[in-house]
Amino acid sequence: MADQEIDSRGGFDVIAFVFGIGALLAAGFVLTGGDYWPDFLDLRWVVAGGAIVIGLGLLAGSVLRQRR
């Protein structure tokens, strides 16, 4: 076990980035009381768009992992 080399991959983590941006948006929404949320942007569409982005990211990650 000691001779096995751990494969550490550096780089950009898209999933962590998306969740980080989402957390920042949620914190900003809560801190401002929702006063600065744009009227043209419905929260349901934001959640649906986030789910699509995360789903596509997970799908792409599984396809790329299978090719290796």
TIRO-2110 file (N, C-alpha, C; in Angstrom, 1 decimal):
// TIRO-2110
0.8, -1.2, 0.0, N, 1, A
0.0, 0.0, 0.0, CA, 1, A
0.9, 1.3, 0.0, C, 1, A
2.0, 1.2, 0.6, N, 2, A
2.8, 2.4, 0.7, CA, 2, A
3.5, 2.7, -0.7, C, 2, A
3.6, 1.6, -1.5, N, 3, A
4.2, 1.9, -2.8, CA, 3, A
3.2, 2.5, -3.8, C, 3, A
2.0, 2.4, -3.5, N, 4, A
1.0, 2.9, -4.5, CA, 4, A
1.0, 4.5, -4.4, C, 4, A
1.1, 5.0, -5.6, N, 5, A
1.1, 6.4, -5.7, CA, 5, A
-0.3, 7.0, -5.8, C, 5, A
-0.6, 8.0, -5.1, N, 6, A
-1.9, 8.6, -5.1, CA, 6, A
-2.0, 9.5, -6.3, C, 6, A
-3.0, 9.3, -7.1, N, 7, A
-3.2, 10.2, -8.3, CA, 7, A
-3.9, 11.4, -7.9, C, 7, A
-3.2, 12.5, -7.8, N, 8, A
-3.8, 13.8, -7.4, CA, 8, A
-4.0, 14.6, -8.7, C, 8, A
-5.2, 14.9, -8.9, N, 9, A
-5.5, 15.7, -10.1, CA, 9, A
-5.8, 17.2, -9.6, C, 9, A
-5.0, 18.1, -10.2, N, 10, A
-5.3, 19.5, -9.9, CA, 10, A
-6.2, 20.0, -11.0, C, 10, A
-6.6, 21.2, -10.8, N, 11, A
-7.4, 21.8, -11.9, CA, 11, A
-8.7, 22.4, -11.3, C, 11, A
-9.5, 22.8, -12.2, N, 12, A
-10.8, 23.5, -11.9, CA, 12, A
-11.9, 22.5, -11.6, C, 12, A
-12.5, 22.7, -10.5, N, 13, A
-13.6, 21.8, -10.1, CA, 13, A
-15.0, 22.6, -10.4, C, 13, A
-15.6, 22.2, -11.5, N, 14, A
-16.8, 22.9, -11.9, CA, 14, A
-18.0, 22.7, -10.9, C, 14, A
-18.1, 21.6, -10.3, N, 15, A
-19.2, 21.3, -9.4, CA, 15, A
-19.1, 22.2, -8.2, C, 15, A
-17.8, 22.3, -7.6, N, 16, A
-17.6, 23.1, -6.5, CA, 16, A
-17.8, 24.6, -6.8, C, 16, A
-17.4, 25.0, -8.0, N, 17, A
-17.6, 26.4, -8.5, CA, 17, A
-19.1, 26.7, -8.5, C, 17, A
-19.9, 25.8, -9.1, N, 18, A
-21.3, 26.1, -9.2, CA, 18, A
-22.0, 26.2, -7.9, C, 18, A
-21.6, 25.3, -7.0, N, 19, A
-22.2, 25.3, -5.6, CA, 19, A
-21.7, 26.6, -4.9, C, 19, A
-20.5, 27.0, -5.1, N, 20, A
-20.0, 28.2, -4.4, CA, 20, A
-20.7, 29.4, -4.9, C, 20, A
-20.9, 29.5, -6.2, N, 21, A
-21.7, 30.7, -6.7, CA, 21, A
-23.1, 30.7, -6.2, C, 21, A
-23.7, 29.5, -6.2, N, 22, A
-25.1, 29.4, -5.6, CA, 22, A
-25.1, 29.8, -4.2, C, 22, A
-24.1, 29.4, -3.4, N, 23, A
-24.1, 29.7, -2.0, CA, 23, A
-23.9, 31.3, -1.8, C, 23, A
-23.1, 31.9, -2.6, N, 24, A
-22.9, 33.3, -2.6, CA, 24, A
-24.2, 34.0, -3.0, C, 24, A
-24.9, 33.6, -4.0, N, 25, A
-26.2, 34.2, -4.4, CA, 25, A
-27.2, 34.0, -3.3, C, 25, A
-27.3, 32.8, -2.6, N, 26, A
-28.2, 32.6, -1.6, CA, 26, A
-27.9, 33.5, -0.4, C, 26, A
-26.7, 33.6, 0.0, N, 27, A
-26.3, 34.5, 1.1, CA, 27, A
-26.6, 35.9, 0.8, C, 27, A
-26.3, 36.4, -0.4, N, 28, A
-26.7, 37.8, -0.8, CA, 28, A
-28.2, 38.0, -0.8, C, 28, A
-28.9, 37.0, -1.2, N, 29, A
-30.4, 37.1, -1.2, CA, 29, A
-30.9, 37.3, 0.3, C, 29, A
-30.4, 36.4, 1.2, N, 30, A
-30.8, 36.5, 2.5, CA, 30, A
-30.4, 37.7, 3.2, C, 30, A
-29.1, 38.2, 3.0, N, 31, A
-28.6, 39.4, 3.7, CA, 31, A
-29.3, 40.6, 3.2, C, 31, A
-29.8, 40.7, 2.0, N, 32, A
-30.5, 41.9, 1.5, CA, 32, A
-32.0, 41.8, 1.7, C, 32, A
-32.5, 40.6, 2.2, N, 33, A
-33.9, 40.4, 2.4, CA, 33, A
-34.7, 40.3, 1.1, C, 33, A
-34.0, 40.0, 0.1, N, 34, A
-34.6, 39.8, -1.2, CA, 34, A
-35.0, 41.1, -1.9, C, 34, A
-34.6, 42.2, -1.4, N, 35, A
-34.9, 43.5, -2.0, CA, 35, A
-34.2, 43.8, -3.3, C, 35, A
-33.0, 43.2, -3.4, N, 36, A
-32.2, 43.5, -4.6, CA, 36, A
-32.3, 42.4, -5.7, C, 36, A
-33.2, 41.5, -5.5, N, 37, A
-33.4, 40.4, -6.5, CA, 37, A
-34.1, 41.0, -7.7, C, 37, A
-33.6, 40.8, -8.9, N, 38, A
-34.2, 41.4, -10.1, CA, 38, A
-35.6, 40.8, -10.3, C, 38, A
-36.5, 41.7, -10.7, N, 39, A
-37.9, 41.3, -10.9, CA, 39, A
-38.0, 40.4, -12.1, C, 39, A
-37.2, 40.6, -13.1, N, 40, A
-37.3, 39.8, -14.3, CA, 40, A
-36.8, 38.4, -14.2, C, 40, A
-36.1, 38.1, -13.1, N, 41, A
-35.5, 36.8, -12.8, CA, 41, A
-36.2, 36.0, -11.8, C, 41, A
-37.0, 35.0, -12.2, N, 42, A
-37.8, 34.2, -11.3, CA, 42, A
-36.9, 33.2, -10.7, C, 42, A
-37.1, 33.0, -9.4, N, 43, A
-36.2, 32.1, -8.6, CA, 43, A
-36.4, 30.6, -9.1, C, 43, A
-37.6, 30.3, -9.6, N, 44, A
-37.8, 28.9, -10.0, CA, 44, A
-37.0, 28.6, -11.3, C, 44, A
-36.8, 29.6, -12.1, N, 45, A
-36.0, 29.4, -13.3, CA, 45, A
-34.5, 29.3, -12.9, C, 45, A
-34.1, 30.0, -11.9, N, 46, A
-32.7, 29.9, -11.4, CA, 46, A
-32.4, 28.5, -10.9, C, 46, A
-33.4, 28.0, -10.1, N, 47, A
-33.2, 26.6, -9.6, CA, 47, A
-33.2, 25.6, -10.7, C, 47, A
-34.1, 25.8, -11.6, N, 48, A
-34.2, 24.8, -12.8, CA, 48, A
-32.9, 24.9, -13.6, C, 48, A
-32.4, 26.1, -13.8, N, 49, A
-31.2, 26.2, -14.6, CA, 49, A
-30.0, 25.6, -13.9, C, 49, A
-29.9, 25.8, -12.5, N, 50, A
-28.9, 25.2, -11.7, CA, 50, A
-28.9, 23.7, -11.8, C, 50, A
-30.1, 23.2, -11.7, N, 51, A
-30.3, 21.7, -11.8, CA, 51, A
-29.8, 21.2, -13.1, C, 51, A
-30.1, 21.9, -14.2, N, 52, A
-29.7, 21.5, -15.5, CA, 52, A
-28.1, 21.5, -15.6, C, 52, A
-27.5, 22.6, -15.1, N, 53, A
-26.1, 22.7, -15.2, CA, 53, A
-25.4, 21.6, -14.4, C, 53, A
-25.9, 21.4, -13.2, N, 54, A
-25.3, 20.3, -12.4, CA, 54, A
-25.5, 18.9, -13.0, C, 54, A
-26.7, 18.7, -13.5, N, 55, A
-26.9, 17.4, -14.2, CA, 55, A
-26.0, 17.2, -15.4, C, 55, A
-25.9, 18.2, -16.2, N, 56, A
-25.0, 18.1, -17.4, CA, 56, A
-23.5, 17.9, -16.9, C, 56, A
-23.1, 18.6, -15.8, N, 57, A
-21.8, 18.4, -15.3, CA, 57, A
-21.5, 17.0, -14.8, C, 57, A
-22.5, 16.5, -14.1, N, 58, A
-22.4, 15.1, -13.6, CA, 58, A
-22.3, 14.1, -14.7, C, 58, A
-23.2, 14.3, -15.7, N, 59, A
-23.2, 13.4, -16.9, CA, 59, A
-21.9, 13.5, -17.7, C, 59, A
-21.3, 14.7, -17.9, N, 60, A
-20.1, 14.8, -18.6, CA, 60, A
-18.9, 14.2, -17.7, C, 60, A
-19.0, 14.4, -16.4, N, 61, A
-18.0, 13.7, -15.6, CA, 61, A
-18.0, 12.2, -15.6, C, 61, A
-19.2, 11.6, -15.7, N, 62, A
-19.2, 10.2, -15.8, CA, 62, A
-18.8, 9.7, -17.1, C, 62, A
-19.1, 10.4, -18.2, N, 63, A
-18.6, 10.0, -19.5, CA, 63, A
-17.1, 10.1, -19.6, C, 63, A
-16.6, 11.2, -19.2, N, 64, A
-15.1, 11.4, -19.2, CA, 64, A
-14.4, 10.4, -18.4, C, 64, A
-14.9, 10.0, -17.2, N, 65, A
-14.3, 9.0, -16.4, CA, 65, A
-14.3, 7.6, -17.0, C, 65, A
-15.3, 7.3, -17.8, N, 66, A
-15.4, 6.0, -18.4, CA, 66, A
-14.4, 5.9, -19.5, C, 66, A
-14.0, 7.0, -20.2, N, 67, A
-13.1, 6.9, -21.3, CA, 67, A
-11.6, 6.7, -20.8, C, 67, A
-11.3, 6.9, -19.6, N, 68, A
-10.0, 6.7, -19.1, CA, 68, A
-9.7, 5.3, -18.8, C, 68, A
END
